[in-house]
Amino acid sequence: MGGMGMGRPRFDDRDFSPEDVEKARAFAKEHFPNRYAAFEAIGDERPMRWMFTRRIVSQWRRLVQLQDQQPEMFETVMREQKLMDDAFGLSREARDGKSGADDKLRAKVVEIVENQLKDRKARIEKLEKALQDQKDQLAKDQNRKDELVDQRIEQLEKDTKPIREREDKNDTPDANPKP
Protein backbone atom coordinates (compact mmCIF):
# COMPACT_ATOMS: atom_id res chain seq x y z
CA MET A 1 0.00 0.00 0.00
CA GLY A 2 1.42 3.35 -0.97
CA GLY A 3 2.21 6.14 1.45
CA MET A 4 2.22 9.90 1.05
CA GLY A 5 3.40 11.00 -2.37
CA MET A 6 3.16 7.48 -3.76
CA GLY A 7 -0.22 7.79 -5.44
CA ARG A 8 -3.42 5.98 -4.65
CA PRO A 9 -3.04 2.74 -2.70
CA ARG A 10 -3.92 -0.19 -4.90
CA PHE A 11 -7.16 -1.95 -4.14
CA ASP A 12 -6.12 -5.56 -4.32
CA ASP A 13 -9.26 -7.45 -5.25
CA ARG A 14 -7.61 -10.68 -4.16
CA ASP A 15 -8.14 -9.52 -0.57
CA PHE A 16 -11.91 -9.48 -0.94
CA SER A 17 -14.51 -9.68 -3.63
CA PRO A 18 -16.85 -6.92 -4.83
CA GLU A 19 -19.62 -8.94 -3.15
CA ASP A 20 -17.74 -8.71 0.16
CA VAL A 21 -17.45 -4.96 -0.28
CA GLU A 22 -21.17 -4.62 -0.93
CA LYS A 23 -22.13 -6.83 2.03
CA ALA A 24 -19.75 -4.94 4.32
CA ARG A 25 -21.05 -1.57 3.14
CA ALA A 26 -24.67 -2.65 3.65
CA PHE A 27 -23.80 -3.90 7.14
CA ALA A 28 -22.00 -0.65 7.99
CA LYS A 29 -24.86 1.45 6.60
CA GLU A 30 -27.38 -0.43 8.74
CA HIS A 31 -25.42 -0.66 11.99
CA PHE A 32 -23.01 2.30 11.91
CA PRO A 33 -24.87 5.05 10.02
CA ASN A 34 -22.75 7.97 11.28
CA ARG A 35 -19.42 6.45 10.28
CA TYR A 36 -20.94 5.17 7.06
CA ALA A 37 -22.14 8.68 6.14
CA ALA A 38 -18.58 9.97 6.68
CA PHE A 39 -17.27 7.16 4.47
CA GLU A 40 -19.76 8.02 1.74
CA ALA A 41 -18.67 11.66 1.85
CA ILE A 42 -15.16 10.65 0.78
CA GLY A 43 -14.76 10.88 -2.98
CA ASP A 44 -14.31 7.62 -4.90
CA GLU A 45 -10.87 8.56 -6.19
CA ARG A 46 -9.38 9.65 -2.88
CA PRO A 47 -6.78 7.32 -1.31
CA MET A 48 -8.65 7.46 2.01
CA ARG A 49 -11.64 5.84 0.32
CA TRP A 50 -9.64 2.72 -0.43
CA MET A 51 -8.18 2.62 3.07
CA PHE A 52 -11.64 2.91 4.65
CA THR A 53 -13.07 0.32 2.24
CA ARG A 54 -10.45 -2.15 3.41
CA ARG A 55 -11.18 -1.25 7.05
CA ILE A 56 -14.95 -1.68 6.59
CA VAL A 57 -14.54 -5.09 4.95
CA SER A 58 -12.03 -6.26 7.57
CA GLN A 59 -14.28 -5.16 10.42
CA TRP A 60 -17.30 -6.80 8.79
CA ARG A 61 -15.40 -10.08 8.37
CA ARG A 62 -14.28 -10.07 12.02
CA LEU A 63 -17.83 -9.36 13.18
CA VAL A 64 -19.33 -12.12 11.03
CA GLN A 65 -16.75 -14.56 12.37
CA LEU A 66 -17.40 -13.41 15.93
CA GLN A 67 -21.15 -13.79 15.45
CA ASP A 68 -20.65 -17.39 14.31
CA GLN A 69 -18.09 -18.38 16.92
CA GLN A 70 -18.91 -16.27 19.99
CA PRO A 71 -22.44 -14.84 19.77
CA GLU A 72 -22.32 -13.40 23.29
CA MET A 73 -19.10 -11.51 22.55
CA PHE A 74 -20.57 -10.38 19.21
CA GLU A 75 -23.46 -8.73 21.06
CA THR A 76 -21.04 -6.96 23.40
CA VAL A 77 -18.89 -5.71 20.54
CA MET A 78 -21.90 -4.58 18.53
CA ARG A 79 -23.31 -2.68 21.50
CA GLU A 80 -19.97 -0.93 21.97
CA GLN A 81 -19.58 -0.21 18.25
CA LYS A 82 -23.07 1.30 18.05
CA LEU A 83 -22.26 3.56 20.99
CA MET A 84 -19.01 4.53 19.28
CA ASP A 85 -20.96 5.32 16.12
CA ASP A 86 -23.32 7.53 18.13
CA ALA A 87 -20.30 9.29 19.67
CA PHE A 88 -18.80 9.76 16.20
CA GLY A 89 -21.98 11.48 15.04
CA LEU A 90 -22.12 13.65 18.14
CA SER A 91 -18.46 14.64 17.74
CA ARG A 92 -19.25 15.85 14.21
CA GLU A 93 -22.21 17.81 15.55
CA ALA A 94 -20.00 19.34 18.27
CA ARG A 95 -17.35 20.23 15.70
CA ASP A 96 -20.06 21.89 13.59
CA GLY A 97 -21.11 23.94 16.64
CA LYS A 98 -24.53 22.38 17.13
CA SER A 99 -26.09 23.49 20.40
CA GLY A 100 -25.88 20.91 23.19
CA ALA A 101 -23.73 18.52 21.17
CA ASP A 102 -20.76 18.81 23.55
CA ASP A 103 -22.88 17.75 26.53
CA LYS A 104 -24.46 14.89 24.56
CA LEU A 105 -21.03 13.76 23.39
CA ARG A 106 -19.67 13.75 26.93
CA ALA A 107 -22.70 11.78 28.17
CA LYS A 108 -22.26 9.25 25.34
CA VAL A 109 -18.56 8.80 26.10
CA VAL A 110 -19.39 8.33 29.79
CA GLU A 111 -21.83 5.60 28.71
CA ILE A 112 -19.15 3.98 26.55
CA VAL A 113 -16.59 3.96 29.36
CA GLU A 114 -19.12 2.65 31.90
CA ASN A 115 -20.10 -0.16 29.51
CA GLN A 116 -16.45 -1.07 28.89
CA LEU A 117 -15.78 -1.21 32.63
CA LYS A 118 -18.92 -3.29 33.22
CA ASP A 119 -17.99 -5.68 30.41
CA ARG A 120 -14.42 -6.01 31.70
CA LYS A 121 -15.70 -6.73 35.21
CA ALA A 122 -18.03 -9.42 33.83
CA ARG A 123 -15.15 -11.02 31.88
CA ILE A 124 -12.96 -11.02 35.00
CA GLU A 125 -15.75 -12.61 37.07
CA LYS A 126 -16.19 -15.27 34.40
CA LEU A 127 -12.45 -15.96 34.35
CA GLU A 128 -12.33 -16.10 38.15
CA LYS A 129 -15.15 -18.65 38.16
CA ALA A 130 -13.39 -20.74 35.51
CA LEU A 131 -10.16 -20.55 37.52
CA GLN A 132 -11.95 -21.63 40.70
CA ASP A 133 -13.59 -24.52 38.83
CA GLN A 134 -10.14 -25.63 37.62
CA LYS A 135 -8.69 -25.37 41.14
CA ASP A 136 -11.59 -27.43 42.52
CA GLN A 137 -11.14 -30.07 39.83
CA LEU A 138 -7.39 -30.19 40.44
CA ALA A 139 -7.95 -30.77 44.17
CA LYS A 140 -10.40 -33.61 43.40
CA ASP A 141 -7.99 -35.15 40.90
CA GLN A 142 -5.08 -34.93 43.33
CA ASN A 143 -7.17 -36.82 45.90
CA ARG A 144 -7.88 -39.61 43.43
CA LYS A 145 -4.52 -39.87 41.72
CA ASP A 146 -4.33 -43.68 42.00
CA GLU A 147 -7.78 -44.05 40.45
CA LEU A 148 -6.74 -41.80 37.54
CA VAL A 149 -3.57 -43.85 37.01
CA ASP A 150 -5.65 -47.05 36.92
CA GLN A 151 -8.08 -45.48 34.43
CA ARG A 152 -5.23 -44.43 32.14
CA ILE A 153 -3.68 -47.89 32.24
CA GLU A 154 -7.06 -49.45 31.46
CA GLN A 155 -7.53 -47.08 28.53
CA LEU A 156 -4.05 -47.81 27.20
CA GLU A 157 -4.78 -51.53 27.37
CA LYS A 158 -8.03 -51.01 25.42
CA ASP A 159 -6.29 -48.84 22.84
CA THR A 160 -3.46 -51.30 22.27
CA LYS A 161 -5.58 -54.49 22.37
CA PRO A 162 -6.30 -54.55 18.59
CA ILE A 163 -2.60 -54.03 17.86
CA ARG A 164 -1.58 -56.78 20.28
CA GLU A 165 -4.18 -59.14 18.80
CA ARG A 166 -2.89 -58.44 15.30
CA GLU A 167 0.69 -59.02 16.42
CA ASP A 168 -0.29 -62.24 18.18
CA LYS A 169 -2.16 -63.40 15.10
CA ASN A 170 0.85 -62.73 12.86
CA ASP A 171 3.16 -64.60 15.23
CA THR A 172 1.17 -67.88 15.07
CA PRO A 173 2.51 -70.58 12.72
CA ASP A 174 -0.75 -70.74 10.73
CA ALA A 175 -0.77 -66.97 10.18
CA ASN A 176 2.53 -67.00 8.30
CA PRO A 177 2.40 -70.02 6.00
CA LYS A 178 5.54 -70.69 4.02
CA PRO A 179 5.21 -71.17 0.30
GICOR-V277057 format. One record per residue. RES is the residue in three letters. OMEGA is omega in degrees with one decimal (none if undefined). Layout:
res: [RES | RES]
omega: [OMEGA | OMEGA]
//
This chain:
res: [MET | GLY | GLY | MET | GLY | MET | GLY | ARG | PRO | ARG | PHE | ASP | ASP | ARG | ASP | PHE | SER | PRO | GLU | ASP | VAL | GLU | LYS | ALA | ARG | ALA | PHE | ALA | LYS | GLU | HIS | PHE | PRO | ASN | ARG | TYR | ALA | ALA | PHE | GLU | ALA | ILE | GLY | ASP | GLU | ARG | PRO | MET | ARG | TRP | MET | PHE | THR | ARG | ARG | ILE | VAL | SER | GLN | TRP | ARG | ARG | LEU | VAL | GLN | LEU | GLN | ASP | GLN | GLN | PRO | GLU | MET | PHE | GLU | THR | VAL | MET | ARG | GLU | GLN | LYS | LEU | MET | ASP | ASP | ALA | PHE | GLY | LEU | SER | ARG | GLU | ALA | ARG | ASP | GLY | LYS | SER | GLY | ALA | ASP | ASP | LYS | LEU | ARG | ALA | LYS | VAL | VAL | GLU | ILE | VAL | GLU | ASN | GLN | LEU | LYS | ASP | ARG | LYS | ALA | ARG | ILE | GLU | LYS | LEU | GLU | LYS | ALA | LEU | GLN | ASP | GLN | LYS | ASP | GLN | LEU | ALA | LYS | ASP | GLN | ASN | ARG | LYS | ASP | GLU | LEU | VAL | ASP | GLN | ARG | ILE | GLU | GLN | LEU | GLU | LYS | ASP | THR | LYS | PRO | ILE | ARG | GLU | ARG | GLU | ASP | LYS | ASN | ASP | THR | PRO | ASP | ALA | ASN | PRO | LYS | PRO]
omega: [-176.2 | 178.1 | 179.9 | 177.8 | -176.9 | 179.4 | -177.9 | 175.2 | 179.8 | 174.5 | -177.3 | -175.0 | 172.4 | -179.6 | 178.6 | -175.1 | 173.4 | 177.6 | 176.6 | -179.7 | -179.1 | 178.5 | -179.3 | 179.0 | 178.9 | 178.2 | -180.0 | -179.6 | -178.9 | -170.7 | -176.6 | -171.8 | -178.7 | 179.1 | 178.5 | 178.5 | 177.5 | 177.4 | -178.8 | -179.3 | 178.7 | 179.6 | -177.0 | -175.0 | -178.5 | 179.5 | 179.7 | -179.0 | -179.9 | 178.8 | -179.6 | 176.2 | 178.4 | -179.1 | -179.5 | -179.4 | 179.4 | 179.1 | 178.7 | 179.5 | 179.0 | -179.3 | 177.6 | 178.6 | 179.2 | 179.0 | -179.8 | -171.4 | -177.3 | -175.2 | -179.9 | 178.7 | 176.9 | -179.5 | 178.7 | -179.0 | 179.6 | 178.2 | -179.8 | -179.3 | 177.3 | 175.5 | 178.2 | 178.3 | 176.1 | -179.8 | 177.8 | 178.8 | 179.7 | 178.7 | 175.7 | 178.1 | 179.4 | 178.6 | 179.3 | 176.0 | -179.9 | -176.9 | 176.7 | -176.1 | 179.5 | 179.7 | 178.4 | 178.8 | 179.7 | 179.4 | 179.8 | 179.6 | 174.4 | 178.9 | 179.1 | -178.3 | 179.0 | 177.9 | 179.2 | 178.7 | 178.5 | 179.7 | 179.1 | 178.3 | 179.6 | 178.0 | 179.2 | 178.4 | 178.8 | 177.9 | 177.9 | 178.1 | 179.0 | 178.0 | 179.5 | 176.9 | 178.9 | 177.8 | 178.9 | -179.8 | 177.8 | 179.3 | 178.0 | -178.8 | 178.4 | 179.3 | 180.0 | -177.3 | -179.3 | 177.6 | 178.6 | 177.4 | 179.0 | 178.3 | 179.1 | 178.9 | 178.7 | 179.5 | 177.5 | 178.6 | 177.4 | -177.5 | -176.5 | -178.4 | 179.6 | 179.3 | 179.3 | -179.9 | 178.0 | 178.9 | 179.1 | -178.7 | 179.8 | 179.7 | -179.8 | -178.4 | -178.5 | -177.4 | -178.3 | -177.9 | 178.3 | -178.1 | none]
//
